[in-house]
């Protein structure tokens, strides 16, 4: 166990000085679309805001996404991964568990939506993630959330 002073840290807009355990860092080999330069993130959760989590960049202090488990938006959601996504995640077979998150966005009127078209898929055992863009039209990048 590292002492707090020896842990790496980043100054963030949301959380101030954020100390993190390197073992909890997630690698996104391709980054996220539009943010390809940021490849390392940590998941932060606060029980007061569950099931919402923060996906904080470890390279860009002011880059932090709010996300929800996709199945909290749609209990029947089926994640679709391309072979390229599976390879980037290090998934050997379809039965390996992943955490599938929908990134949230707020419109100017304050309404929230979830991106179910391109969920963030994380293979926790390998600490790797991708944003898996679907090629069907079943879901939108702005699925409305109930207020």
Backbone torsions as a table, in degrees:
resi	resn	phi	psi	omega
1	UNK	NA	131.8	179.1
2	UNK	-81.9	146.8	170.9
3	UNK	-74.8	154.3	-176.1
4	UNK	-54.4	-40.6	-177.3
5	UNK	-67.6	-25.2	-178.4
6	UNK	-89.8	-9.5	-179.0
7	UNK	-73.0	144.2	174.8
8	UNK	-64.3	156.0	179.7
9	UNK	-146.2	163.2	174.7
10	UNK	-142.5	143.4	175.2
11	UNK	-85.1	122.2	-177.1
12	UNK	-114.6	155.4	177.1
13	UNK	-69.5	-41.0	-175.4
14	UNK	-78.3	-40.1	-168.1
15	UNK	-118.9	6.9	-176.3
16	UNK	67.8	-140.9	179.4
17	UNK	-75.5	114.6	-176.5
18	UNK	-107.5	113.2	174.2
19	UNK	-91.0	138.1	-177.9
20	UNK	-141.3	155.7	175.8
21	UNK	-85.5	125.7	-179.1
22	UNK	-55.0	-31.5	-180.0
23	UNK	-66.7	-18.1	179.9
24	UNK	-93.1	-3.8	-179.4
25	UNK	-69.6	135.9	178.0
26	UNK	-102.2	135.9	177.1
27	UNK	-102.2	126.2	172.5
28	UNK	-108.2	95.5	-173.0
29	UNK	-54.2	-31.6	-179.7
30	UNK	-104.2	5.7	-173.1
31	UNK	68.8	-163.6	174.7
32	UNK	-114.4	143.9	-179.2
33	UNK	-51.4	126.1	-177.3
34	UNK	90.8	-15.3	-178.4
35	UNK	-135.6	43.4	-173.7
36	UNK	-62.1	-23.8	-179.2
37	UNK	-73.6	-18.1	178.7
38	UNK	-99.4	113.4	-175.5
39	UNK	-119.0	-9.8	-179.0
40	UNK	-119.9	130.2	-177.1
41	UNK	-138.4	162.9	168.0
42	UNK	-127.3	148.1	173.5
43	UNK	-92.2	129.3	178.7
44	UNK	-122.3	130.9	177.3
45	UNK	-127.1	153.0	177.4
46	UNK	-133.1	118.9	-177.2
47	UNK	-53.9	-27.4	179.3
48	UNK	-66.7	-21.8	-177.5
49	UNK	-112.4	5.1	-178.0
50	UNK	-55.2	140.6	9.1
51	UNK	-91.0	9.0	180.0
52	UNK	-68.5	137.5	175.9
53	UNK	-127.1	162.3	175.0
54	UNK	-106.7	137.1	173.2
55	UNK	-111.6	98.0	-173.0
56	UNK	-97.5	128.1	175.5
57	UNK	-68.9	141.2	175.6
58	UNK	-96.4	1.2	178.9
59	UNK	-113.6	-25.3	-177.8
60	UNK	-128.7	103.4	-173.1
61	UNK	-58.8	-28.7	-178.7
62	UNK	-95.7	14.0	178.5
63	UNK	-108.1	107.4	-178.7
64	UNK	-145.8	128.7	-179.8
65	UNK	-106.8	143.8	168.7
66	UNK	-92.3	140.6	-177.6
67	UNK	-146.7	158.6	176.0
68	UNK	-129.7	148.4	171.0
69	UNK	-57.3	134.3	-176.5
70	UNK	-57.7	-34.4	-177.8
71	UNK	-75.4	-10.3	171.7
72	UNK	-80.6	-19.0	175.4
73	UNK	-89.6	-45.0	179.2
74	UNK	-139.2	103.4	-176.6
75	UNK	-57.5	-22.1	-178.7
76	UNK	-99.0	11.4	-176.7
77	UNK	-59.5	134.9	175.9
78	UNK	-116.3	117.7	178.0
79	UNK	-76.0	135.1	177.8
80	UNK	-115.7	122.7	179.4
81	UNK	-114.6	134.2	173.6
82	UNK	-76.2	166.5	176.6
83	UNK	-61.4	-37.0	178.0
84	UNK	-63.3	-41.8	177.3
85	UNK	-63.8	-44.7	-179.2
86	UNK	-61.2	-41.0	179.0
87	UNK	-65.7	-44.7	179.7
88	UNK	-62.0	-33.9	179.5
89	UNK	-79.8	-19.4	-175.3
90	UNK	76.7	28.1	179.2
91	UNK	-82.0	121.8	-179.9
92	UNK	-83.1	-34.2	179.6
93	UNK	-148.0	167.3	-174.6
94	UNK	-68.5	-16.0	-176.3
95	UNK	-86.2	-6.0	179.8
96	UNK	-71.8	133.8	-175.3
97	UNK	-73.2	144.2	175.4
98	UNK	-131.1	161.2	170.4
99	UNK	-104.1	122.6	-176.3
100	UNK	-113.1	118.0	-174.7
101	UNK	-119.7	141.9	173.5
102	UNK	-99.6	122.7	176.0
103	UNK	-71.4	141.4	-177.4
104	UNK	-102.0	149.1	172.6
105	UNK	-140.2	150.9	-179.7
106	UNK	-113.0	132.1	176.0
107	UNK	-80.8	168.0	-179.8
108	UNK	-61.8	-26.2	178.7
109	UNK	-82.1	0.7	177.7
110	UNK	93.0	-6.7	-179.7
111	UNK	-72.9	145.7	-179.4
112	UNK	-104.0	145.2	173.4
113	UNK	-136.3	160.4	-179.0
114	UNK	-119.6	140.3	178.7
115	UNK	-88.4	95.8	176.1
116	UNK	-93.9	-7.5	177.4
117	UNK	-74.2	-31.4	-176.7
118	UNK	-140.5	75.1	-179.3
119	UNK	-70.3	154.6	171.7
120	UNK	-86.1	123.7	-178.1
121	UNK	-113.8	125.8	-177.0
122	UNK	-121.6	127.6	173.9
123	UNK	-97.0	97.2	-173.3
124	UNK	-61.5	-35.8	-178.6
125	UNK	-61.6	-31.2	-179.5
126	UNK	-103.0	-7.3	-178.1
127	UNK	57.2	41.3	-179.3
128	UNK	-125.4	150.0	-179.7
129	UNK	-143.6	159.4	174.1
130	UNK	-143.9	158.9	166.3
131	UNK	-100.0	110.2	-171.4
132	UNK	-91.8	100.1	-178.6
133	UNK	-78.0	125.1	177.4
134	UNK	-79.2	150.8	178.5
135	UNK	-110.9	14.4	173.0
136	UNK	-107.3	176.5	-178.3
137	UNK	-112.4	24.2	-178.4
138	UNK	-66.2	-33.9	-176.9
139	UNK	-126.1	163.8	179.5
140	UNK	-111.1	163.3	172.4
141	UNK	-82.0	-2.1	178.6
142	UNK	-136.5	58.5	175.7
143	UNK	-69.1	122.7	-177.8
144	UNK	-65.9	142.1	174.1
145	UNK	-104.7	143.3	177.7
146	UNK	-66.1	142.5	-179.7
147	UNK	-96.3	NA	NA
